Amino acid sequence: MSYRGYFSPFHWLLVVGVSQRKAGCLPAGVNFQIDEGKSQALVIQTCDLKGCYAATTVSPELLGSMKSGKRLSVVFQNLNKENVNFAFVLSGFAEGYDKIN
């Protein structure tokens, strides 16, 4: 599997890259959720041979949720319409974010 995700404070985007070998054409899109909060859609920006890339602007509310949250989950469906879920642990995110600002 090849997943990439990072938070870029310079662009205020949450960007997730998903390998096309695992996801196919992403018929149901990509969603993310912090802990048990509301699931939110990520807009697919582009796809290439390495994968598809989705992003959203990080609002002050989302940033606050990321700072206080424990887990950021990203969910998409593969070509068999099975949910694929992967998570990023958010412990230490608030401290790391504060250090780079």
Residue frames relative to the residue before (quaternion, step in Angstrom):
aa qw qx qy qz dx dy dz
M 1.0000 0.0000 0.0000 0.0000 0.00 0.00 0.00
S 0.1080 -0.7877 0.6047 0.0477 3.52 -1.09 0.68
Y 0.1291 0.7760 -0.6011 0.1411 3.56 -0.25 1.30
R 0.0391 -0.7744 0.6307 0.0299 3.52 -1.08 0.69
G 0.0979 0.7831 -0.6113 0.0588 3.53 -0.99 0.76
Y 0.1339 0.7881 -0.5963 0.0732 3.56 -1.00 0.67
F 0.3458 -0.6897 0.5962 0.2221 3.49 -1.33 0.45
S 0.1313 -0.8041 0.5775 0.0519 3.55 -0.71 1.02
P 0.2642 -0.7921 0.5251 0.1645 3.62 -0.29 1.15
F 0.5936 0.5865 -0.3665 0.4115 3.58 1.19 -0.37
H 0.7676 0.2906 -0.1650 0.5470 3.58 1.14 -0.58
W 0.3319 -0.7694 0.4786 0.2623 3.59 1.31 -0.18
L 0.4978 0.6174 -0.4421 0.4191 3.54 0.95 0.97
L 0.2498 -0.6679 0.6688 0.2102 3.48 -1.29 0.53
V 0.0422 -0.8204 0.5694 -0.0310 3.58 -0.51 1.19
V 0.0502 -0.7864 0.6156 -0.0030 3.56 -0.93 0.95
G 0.1391 -0.7717 0.6161 0.0746 3.56 -0.94 0.92
V 0.0889 -0.8017 0.5909 0.0099 3.57 -0.84 0.98
S 0.4724 -0.6885 0.4803 0.2686 3.55 -0.81 1.04
Q 0.4462 -0.6945 0.4934 0.2743 3.59 -0.87 0.91
R 0.5560 0.5958 -0.4052 0.4143 3.61 1.12 -0.44
K 0.7149 0.4157 -0.2459 0.5055 3.58 1.06 -0.70
A 0.7876 0.3767 -0.1761 0.4548 3.58 0.89 -0.92
G 0.3334 -0.7200 0.5423 0.2765 3.59 1.02 -0.61
C 0.7853 -0.3172 0.2328 0.4780 3.58 -0.86 -0.93
L 0.4098 -0.7420 0.4471 0.2855 3.63 1.27 0.19
P 0.0036 -0.8626 0.5059 -0.0057 3.60 0.73 1.02
A 0.7468 0.3667 -0.2168 0.5107 3.61 1.07 -0.63
G 0.5512 -0.6227 0.3983 0.3870 3.59 1.23 0.13
V 0.4561 -0.6424 0.5411 0.2941 3.54 -1.34 -0.31
N 0.0674 -0.7907 0.6083 0.0160 3.57 -0.94 0.92
F 0.1321 -0.7704 0.6144 0.1078 3.55 -1.25 0.43
Q 0.0819 -0.7796 0.6208 0.0103 3.52 -1.27 0.53
I 0.2321 -0.7421 0.6095 0.1548 3.55 -1.06 0.76
D 0.8235 -0.0774 -0.0342 0.5610 3.53 -0.68 1.21
E 0.7640 -0.3150 0.2495 0.5048 3.62 -0.73 -1.00
G 0.3497 0.7656 -0.4717 0.2626 3.59 1.26 0.40
K 0.7267 -0.4202 0.3282 0.4332 3.51 -1.38 -0.06
S 0.4425 -0.6713 0.5323 0.2651 3.56 -1.02 0.87
Q 0.0974 -0.8002 0.5915 0.0191 3.58 -0.94 0.94
A 0.4596 -0.6900 0.4936 0.2627 3.55 -1.05 0.80
L 0.2445 -0.7069 0.6418 0.1692 3.52 -1.22 0.69
V 0.3969 -0.7093 0.5313 0.2390 3.57 -0.97 0.84
I 0.3620 -0.7151 0.5527 0.2281 3.58 -0.77 1.03
Q 0.2972 -0.7909 0.5182 0.1325 3.56 -0.59 1.22
T 0.7776 -0.1820 0.1856 0.5726 3.55 0.86 -1.02
C 0.1737 -0.7413 0.6323 0.1432 3.54 -1.33 0.28
D 0.0067 0.7696 -0.6385 -0.0071 3.55 -1.14 0.66
L 0.7642 -0.3662 0.2457 0.4707 3.60 -1.22 -0.20
K 0.6726 0.4954 -0.2955 0.4635 3.60 1.16 -0.50
G 0.7564 -0.3318 0.2221 0.5181 3.61 1.13 -0.41
C 0.5099 -0.6015 0.5118 0.3409 3.51 -1.37 -0.26
Y 0.2064 -0.7858 0.5781 0.0750 3.53 -1.06 0.79
A 0.0597 -0.7943 0.6042 -0.0224 3.54 -0.81 1.10
A 0.0250 -0.8164 0.5765 -0.0243 3.56 -1.08 0.69
T 0.0447 -0.7518 0.6535 0.0753 3.49 -1.38 0.25
T 0.5232 -0.6016 0.4953 0.3449 3.55 -1.19 0.52
V 0.3528 -0.7276 0.5482 0.2136 3.57 -0.97 0.84
S 0.2260 -0.7766 0.5803 0.0948 3.55 -0.42 1.29
P 0.6585 -0.4806 0.3737 0.4424 3.61 -1.21 0.23
E 0.6355 0.5297 -0.3334 0.4521 3.61 1.04 -0.72
L 0.6581 0.4954 -0.3052 0.4777 3.58 0.95 -0.88
L 0.6349 0.5236 -0.3283 0.4637 3.59 0.95 -0.83
G 0.6486 0.5133 -0.3158 0.4649 3.59 0.95 -0.84
S 0.6499 0.5075 -0.3101 0.4731 3.58 1.01 -0.82
M 0.6492 0.5066 -0.3191 0.4692 3.58 1.01 -0.77
K 0.6581 0.5152 -0.3104 0.4529 3.58 1.01 -0.78
S 0.7654 0.3568 -0.1972 0.4980 3.59 0.97 -0.80
G 0.5830 0.6247 -0.3580 0.3763 3.60 1.25 -0.30
K 0.4373 -0.6867 0.5235 0.2515 3.50 -1.37 0.24
R 0.8181 0.0569 0.0198 0.5719 3.58 1.07 -0.72
L 0.1660 -0.7374 0.6474 0.0981 3.55 -1.08 0.85
S 0.1142 -0.8078 0.5775 0.0312 3.58 -0.56 1.18
V 0.1341 -0.7542 0.6387 0.0728 3.55 -1.09 0.81
V 0.0565 -0.8170 0.5729 -0.0325 3.57 -0.76 1.09
F 0.1029 0.7507 -0.6504 0.0545 3.54 -1.11 0.80
Q 0.4129 -0.6847 0.5294 0.2835 3.58 -1.26 0.16
N 0.3834 -0.6969 0.5526 0.2488 3.54 -1.08 0.77
L 0.7409 -0.4184 0.2736 0.4485 3.60 -1.25 -0.02
N 0.6502 0.4840 -0.3151 0.4937 3.60 1.23 -0.35
K 0.4539 -0.7114 0.4101 0.3459 3.57 1.37 0.19
E 0.4203 0.6523 -0.4989 0.3859 3.54 1.07 0.82
N 0.4688 -0.6712 0.4919 0.2964 3.57 -0.96 0.84
V 0.1280 -0.7374 0.6600 0.0654 3.52 -1.07 0.89
N 0.0499 -0.8160 0.5744 -0.0407 3.55 -0.60 1.18
F 0.0885 0.7680 -0.6338 0.0264 3.56 -0.95 0.82
A 0.2453 -0.8053 0.5347 0.0738 3.53 -1.07 0.79
F 0.2413 -0.7082 0.6453 0.1543 3.48 -1.33 0.58
V 0.3670 -0.7068 0.5583 0.2324 3.57 -0.88 0.92
L 0.2693 -0.8000 0.5214 0.1252 3.57 -0.81 1.01
S 0.4034 0.6983 -0.5047 0.3080 3.62 1.19 0.08
G 0.7875 0.2634 -0.2324 0.5064 3.54 -0.84 1.00
F 0.4768 0.6884 -0.4413 0.3226 3.60 1.22 -0.21
A 0.6616 0.5180 -0.3185 0.4388 3.60 0.85 -0.97
E 0.6715 0.4914 -0.3023 0.4650 3.60 0.89 -0.90
G 0.6622 0.5032 -0.3015 0.4662 3.58 0.95 -0.87
Y 0.6465 0.5128 -0.3194 0.4659 3.57 0.96 -0.84
D 0.6648 0.5092 -0.3060 0.4529 3.58 0.90 -0.92
K 0.6494 0.5318 -0.3232 0.4372 3.61 1.03 -0.72
I 0.7192 0.4268 -0.2769 0.4732 3.61 1.00 -0.66
N 0.6410 0.5051 -0.3429 0.4652 3.59 1.21 -0.10
